[in-house]
Structure formats: structure tokens, C-alpha cells
Amino acid sequence: MILVTGATGNIGSSLLKELRAFGAVPIKALTRDAAGAAFPAGVDAVEGDLADISSLTAALDGVRSMFLVPRLGPDAEIIDRARRAGVEHMVLVSSITVETHPHLGPAADNAAVEKLLEASGMDWTILRPTQFASNALMWASTIQAGQPVQVPYADTGLPTIHPADIASVVRVALTEPGHRGQRYALTGPAPVSARQQVGTIAGLLNRDIEFAEVAREDARASMIAVFGEDAADAVLDVTGGDVNDALLRVRDTVPRVTGSAARTFAQWAEENVDAFR
Ligand SMILES: NC(=O)c1ccc[n+]([C@@H]2O[C@H](COP(=O)([O-])OP(=O)(O)OC[C@H]3O[C@@H](n4cnc5c(N)ncnc54)[C@H](OP(=O)(O)O)[C@@H]3O)[C@@H](O)[C@H]2O)c1
């Protein structure tokens, strides 16, 4: 039995489709709202809250392999509870910043969860993706409203990854041999800047989108309200303020693990263009 956490999210929703398409059964999908979730046929919805360990008993019952989205609850307890419930292999989504920007707070938090899992006694696979293509959804309401998209570091190109590629790697790690004890840095196939992303979306919408680069301090002021100071500074650093070669480099991990080329940002945008209309 496989348990997918974050099952309604960017990675989890693709992962459920992949697991079903490849015939992996049985599958349980964790959500805080089972009645509101629309999972593929053959997937059992289980209600639970990672922030409330006592709510996870039914979800973990009979599970032997698990995909964990961390930092949604007390990870030490979640990992311990999973091991005691009989989970043998856990695939964890971490972040590439664990290796490229270990000094930043969010990277240190992910590194701490990695260490908990490595010391848990379960088999593990750790995925360290770069910036997701789906982060472009933060511009959706601005673009819908016909307002200018304003971003700092407009021309810094990161090898943005399609979340479905992360899901493909999770699926392979969960269902095929040879991936236990591995740490995989994951990127898309090519660098793509914010300006290029908005240009791609504009092309698909067949209309102009006004675009402006803003100073870090201006972007920071609005981001602090949403993320808090530490996380806002970390996001600004890794999206352009303090990038390094390790963060900018395209990795071949997705094609190596899955046997398929990594999906482009343009492909993600084509699949999700309706979110910007
Ligand atoms: N975005 C990036 O650029 C980036 C880069 C590197 C790493 N990451 C990492 O990727 C992960 C996010 O993955 P994602 O984008 O697939 O996630 P996501 O789309 O943000 O979805 C997370 C899911 O978690 C569930 N959730 C939230 N709180 C919960 C709770 N208390 N208990 C149980 N479930 C809860 C929600 O499902 P329900 O509402 O159905 O419960 C939601 O669908 C994070 O760990 C992040 O650090 C992101």
C-alpha cells in the first residue's frame, strides 16, 4: 500500500495519476477534506491532518511506502509514527537549496527533515527540486485583471521544473528498485527567466501582458506581508539576488531516472493557460 501526502497539491495530484497509469495499487491519498477532493478512480481518499498526529492512524494503516511533503506538521513525529506503523520506504520532497544555499532558513529546515528521515531506520529517497513552473500561478490574478506583472530579477534564468516531472521521479522511486538511499537534485531542461515565462503565457493568451522589473526592496515589502522576513529574503536570494552555479545548472536527473525528457516551462504553461484567462 502506498500513501501519498499533499495529494491535492502540485506534485501529489500528478503522482496519483501516474501511479494509476502505471498500475500501482493500492493507493491512499491524504487530504484534510476527503469530501472535497476529486481523486482518480481506484485511489482511496483518507482524511487526516499532518499537524495532528492522532488523525493519521487510519491513513498509515497497512502502508508500506509513502510520499511525504514535509513541514506541514511535526516531521519528527510523523516520520516516527510512519516507521512504527510499518512504513518501509519514504520518498521525501526537499529542496535543491539544501545543497545550493544551506545557510538560508528554509534550506536548513529541509536539511533537518532529511536528517530525521535518514536516521529513521526506514529506507529513503530524497528529492531536491528547483523552482517549480507552477510558481507562475502567483501571477494569475494579476494577468486575469490585465494589470502589469512586476518582478525583481526579471532576467535571471533558473532551470524551472514541471511538478509532473517531480511526480514521475517519485513514482519511479516508489515502485522500481535502485532508488533507495539516493538524493536527487531535480531541474527542468533549460533555464527560463520570469520575463520569458510571462512572454510564453502572453503568447498562449494571444495578448500583451505588461511586464516591469522592480527593485528588490519594493518586492520585499509586499513579500514580507505574505511570507515573513526570513522566507521573503530567502526567496529573493534564490530567485536572483544570490544565485550560484549550482542553482543555475541544468541537471540530467529527470531523464536519467524516468527515461523521458524533462518537460519544458512552455509545456506547463500550455497545460495551465486557463488559469491566466
Ligand atoms: N514551489 C517551489 O518552487 C518549491 C521548490 C522546491 C521545493 N518545494 C517544496 O515542495 C513542497 C510543496 O509541494 P507541492 O507544490 O506539491 O505542494 P502544494 O501544491 O503546496 O500542496 C500541498 C498540499 O498539502 C496539503 N496540506 C497542507 N497542509 C496540510 C496539513 N496540515 N495536513 C495534511 N495536508 C496538508 C494540501 O492538501 P489538502 O488541502 O487537500 O489537505 C495541499 O494540497 C514543499 O515542501 C516545498 O518546500 C517547492
Ligand as a Chemical Component Dictionary entry (heavy atoms), coordinates in Angstrom:
data_LIG
# 
_chem_comp.id                   LIG 
_chem_comp.type                 NON-POLYMER 
_chem_comp.pdbx_formal_charge   0 
_chem_comp.three_letter_code    LIG 
# 
loop_
_chem_comp_atom.comp_id 
_chem_comp_atom.atom_id 
_chem_comp_atom.alt_atom_id 
_chem_comp_atom.type_symbol 
_chem_comp_atom.charge 
_chem_comp_atom.model_Cartn_x 
_chem_comp_atom.model_Cartn_y 
_chem_comp_atom.model_Cartn_z 
_chem_comp_atom.pdbx_ordinal 
LIG N1  N1  N 0  7.400  25.748 -5.134 1  
LIG C1  C1  C 0  8.695  25.603 -5.292 2  
LIG O1  O1  O 0  9.337  26.296 -6.100 3  
LIG C2  C2  C 0  9.437  24.564 -4.485 4  
LIG C3  C3  C 0  10.803 24.352 -4.731 5  
LIG C4  C4  C 0  11.471 23.366 -4.018 6  
LIG C5  C5  C 0  10.795 22.603 -3.069 7  
LIG N2  N2  N 1  9.461  22.852 -2.844 8  
LIG C6  C6  C 0  8.769  22.041 -1.832 9  
LIG O2  O2  O 0  7.694  21.343 -2.424 10 
LIG C7  C7  C 0  6.677  21.129 -1.430 11 
LIG C8  C8  C 0  5.334  21.574 -1.959 12 
LIG O3  O3  O 0  4.897  20.655 -2.915 13 
LIG P1  P1  P 0  3.595  20.949 -3.766 14 
LIG O4  O4  O 0  3.803  22.228 -4.536 15 
LIG O5  O5  O -1 3.225  19.710 -4.481 16 
LIG O6  O6  O 0  2.563  21.220 -2.612 17 
LIG P2  P2  P 0  1.268  22.160 -2.687 18 
LIG O7  O7  O 0  0.744  22.224 -4.074 19 
LIG O8  O8  O 0  1.624  23.407 -1.960 20 
LIG O9  O9  O 0  0.232  21.307 -1.873 21 
LIG C9  C9  C 0  0.437  20.881 -0.585 22 
LIG C10 C10 C 0  -0.743 20.023 -0.189 23 
LIG O10 O10 O 0  -0.529 19.715 1.181  24 
LIG C11 C11 C 0  -1.762 19.585 1.783  25 
LIG N3  N3  N 0  -1.678 20.121 3.142  26 
LIG C12 C12 C 0  -1.442 21.399 3.543  27 
LIG N4  N4  N 0  -1.446 21.445 4.882  28 
LIG C13 C13 C 0  -1.699 20.184 5.312  29 
LIG C14 C14 C 0  -1.835 19.577 6.590  30 
LIG N5  N5  N 0  -1.745 20.311 7.720  31 
LIG N6  N6  N 0  -2.083 18.251 6.659  32 
LIG C15 C15 C 0  -2.211 17.499 5.528  33 
LIG N7  N7  N 0  -2.093 18.010 4.298  34 
LIG C16 C16 C 0  -1.838 19.335 4.202  35 
LIG C17 C17 C 0  -2.811 20.330 0.986  36 
LIG O11 O11 O 0  -3.825 19.384 0.724  37 
LIG P3  P3  P 0  -5.303 19.460 1.369  38 
LIG O12 O12 O 0  -5.708 20.921 1.339  39 
LIG O13 O13 O 0  -6.104 18.594 0.442  40 
LIG O14 O14 O 0  -5.205 18.896 2.752  41 
LIG C18 C18 C 0  -2.087 20.713 -0.311 42 
LIG O15 O15 O 0  -2.711 20.228 -1.439 43 
LIG C19 C19 C 0  7.084  21.927 -0.192 44 
LIG O16 O16 O 0  7.667  21.050 0.740  45 
LIG C20 C20 C 0  8.128  22.886 -0.743 46 
LIG O17 O17 O 0  9.091  23.259 0.221  47 
LIG C21 C21 C 0  8.765  23.799 -3.530 48 
# 
loop_
_chem_comp_bond.comp_id 
_chem_comp_bond.atom_id_1 
_chem_comp_bond.atom_id_2 
_chem_comp_bond.value_order 
_chem_comp_bond.pdbx_ordinal 
LIG N1  C1  SING 1  
LIG C1  O1  DOUB 2  
LIG C1  C2  SING 3  
LIG C2  C3  SING 4  
LIG C2  C21 DOUB 5  
LIG C3  C4  DOUB 6  
LIG C4  C5  SING 7  
LIG C5  N2  DOUB 8  
LIG N2  C6  SING 9  
LIG N2  C21 SING 10 
LIG C6  O2  SING 11 
LIG C6  C20 SING 12 
LIG O2  C7  SING 13 
LIG C7  C8  SING 14 
LIG C7  C19 SING 15 
LIG C8  O3  SING 16 
LIG O3  P1  SING 17 
LIG P1  O4  DOUB 18 
LIG P1  O5  SING 19 
LIG P1  O6  SING 20 
LIG O6  P2  SING 21 
LIG P2  O7  DOUB 22 
LIG P2  O8  SING 23 
LIG P2  O9  SING 24 
LIG O9  C9  SING 25 
LIG C9  C10 SING 26 
LIG C10 O10 SING 27 
LIG C10 C18 SING 28 
LIG O10 C11 SING 29 
LIG C11 N3  SING 30 
LIG C11 C17 SING 31 
LIG N3  C12 SING 32 
LIG N3  C16 SING 33 
LIG C12 N4  DOUB 34 
LIG N4  C13 SING 35 
LIG C13 C14 SING 36 
LIG C13 C16 DOUB 37 
LIG C14 N5  SING 38 
LIG C14 N6  DOUB 39 
LIG N6  C15 SING 40 
LIG C15 N7  DOUB 41 
LIG N7  C16 SING 42 
LIG C17 O11 SING 43 
LIG C17 C18 SING 44 
LIG O11 P3  SING 45 
LIG P3  O12 DOUB 46 
LIG P3  O13 SING 47 
LIG P3  O14 SING 48 
LIG C18 O15 SING 49 
LIG C19 O16 SING 50 
LIG C19 C20 SING 51 
LIG C20 O17 SING 52 
# 
